[in-house]
């Protein structure tokens, strides 16, 4: 009789079926929720346009702190005492969301330090549909502080998802009358990338 009592629940479980042991992962669910929120913001950057050092990126929609570490959207490698102590201190802004083949591209802007101009980064991240990070392209956004040394960053992504990053430095000096600055030289590093089938970035032109 005792054996029958213990066997009956087991038989019922086998008849009704075991509960699922492989529900969708938390990352999958949270990433879909994250995408939903980003769509509500709307893109600040559109394919084919160009972002430059003078483009106002800091005043765009800020991404909630709960997503920053989870999806590795910020660079936390900065050193004390200027490294932001709170996640909100990185000022991570949403710039754009782009579906491409079977992956998602998310473009963000954030600072890395409280020193100087913040050493801001423009980060293009590639994710699978369930939120796994495949690759990132990080671009330092130069800013102008010195009338004699003026660096500039230019970022563009074409409608066929080719990425170009230009780092340009213009040097000036005062003219003989010391009334205005005259351009004396320009150097530029241009890098181009495409997205491979595995979701990683591949350089298609070496830096000049």
N, C-alpha and C positions, 0 to 999 in steps of 0.2 A: 504493500500500500504506500509506503514511504517513497519507494522508487517511482511509483506512478505519479505522485504529487509533484515531485521535482522534475519529472520528464515532461509533463503537460505544458508548462510555460515555454520550454525549449521547442516543443513541436509547434506551438502557436507562433513563435518568433520565426521559425523556418517557413511556415505557411504564409505569413503576412509579409515576410521579407525583412531583411536587416535594414536599419536606417543608413542613409548615405554617409560614407566615411570620407568623401572627397568633395565637400562643398566648395564654392568659389572662394578663392583666397581673399584675405582682407585687402591685400594690395590691389587685386582686381577690382573689388567693389569701391575702394577709396579712390582709385585712379579714374574710374568712370564718373564718380561724383566730382572729382577735381576737374575733369574735362567739361562737365556740365557748367561748373562755375565760371570757367574761363570763357566759354561761349557767351555767357551773359555780359562779360566785359566788352567783347568786341575787339577786333585787332587794331592796334595802334600803328602797325606796320603792314603794308600790303606788298605782295610779290611784285617785283619789277622796280620798286622804289629804291632810294638810297638813304641810309641813315648816316649822319655825319656827327662829328664832335659837337657841333652846334645844335643838333636836334634835341629838343627837350624830352628826355626820357624819364627823368626823375619824378615828374608829376603825373605819371601814369598810374593805373590801378595797382595797388600793392597786393601781393599774394599772401594769403594767410600763413602764419608761422607753422601751423601743423603740417604743411606740405613741404616745407623747405628742406628739412633733413631727410624726410621719407623718400623724396624723389631727387635728392642731391642737386638742388637748384642753386645753392650758394657755395662759394669757396670759403672754407673756414680755416685755411692754412695760415692766415695772418698771425703775426706775433704780438704779444703784449708789449706795451700797455695800450696800444692803439687798436687792437682787434676788438670788434664789437662784442659786448658781453651778452646782449640779448639778441634773439633771432630777428626781432623787428629792426634792430640797428643796421642790418644789412640792406634795408630798404629795397627788397627784391620786388621789382615791378614786372607786370605782365605786358609783353610787347606784341606777341602774336602766337596763334595756334594754327597749324597747317597739317591736314591729312596728306600722306604721301604713300602710295601703294599700300602696304600692310603695316605701316608705322605712323606714329604721330611726331611732328616736330613742334617743339615749344621754345619760343624765343623770350628770354628774360634779360633784365638789366639789374645789376646790384653793385654795391660798393664792397670793398674787401677790408678797408681800414678807415679809422677816423683821422689818420694823418693826411696832410696835404689835401688833394682833391678827392680822396677816397679810393684812388686806383680802381675806378669802376670797370666792370666786365660786362660785355654783351655775350650771353651764353645761348648757343643753339643746341638743344638736347633732343636726342632721338629715343623714342619709347616704343615698346611693343604695345599691343592693344590691352594687355593686362598690367601695364605700368612698369615693365622691366626696362631699365636704362641700358641702351645699346652703345651710345657714344655721345660725346659732347665736343663742341667747337667753341673755345673761349677766346674772345677778342678783347684786348685791353683798349679802352676808349680814351685816347689822348685828349688833353685839354690845353688851352693856350693860357699861359701866365706871363710870358716874357715877350716883349715886342721884338726882340732879336732872334728868338728861337720859337717857332710856331709849328708844333706837331698837330697832325689831324688824322683821325680815323674815319674811313668810309667803308660801310658794310652794305652789301646788296645781295639779294637772292632772287634769281630769275623765276619765271613761271614754270620752267622745267627743273627747278630746284638745283641750279648751279649756284654756288656761293662764291662771292668775291670779297676779299678783305684787302683794303689798301691802307698802308701806314705811310703817311707822307710827312716829311719834315721840311719846312721852309725857313731859311736863314736870312736875316735882314741886318743892315747896318745903317747908321745915320749918314746922310749925304754930307758933302763938305760944308754946307751952310748950317748943318744940324737942325734942319727944319722938318725933315721927314725921313722915314725909314725906306731904304731901297733894297729890293730883293737881290741877294747875292748868290743864292744857290738853293737847289731843291733835290732831295733824295726821296726815293719811294721804294717800298717793298710791297709787291702785289702777290697775293696768294689766291688760288682758285681751288675749289673743292667740288666733288660730286658725292652723292650718297650711293654706296654700293648696295647690292641686293641683301647683304646681311645687316644693313642699317648703320654701317660704319662710314666715316668720312674718309675720302681718298683725295690726296692732293693731285691736281692735274697740271699745275704749273708751279715750278719751283720759285722760291723767292728770288727776286732780281736784286 
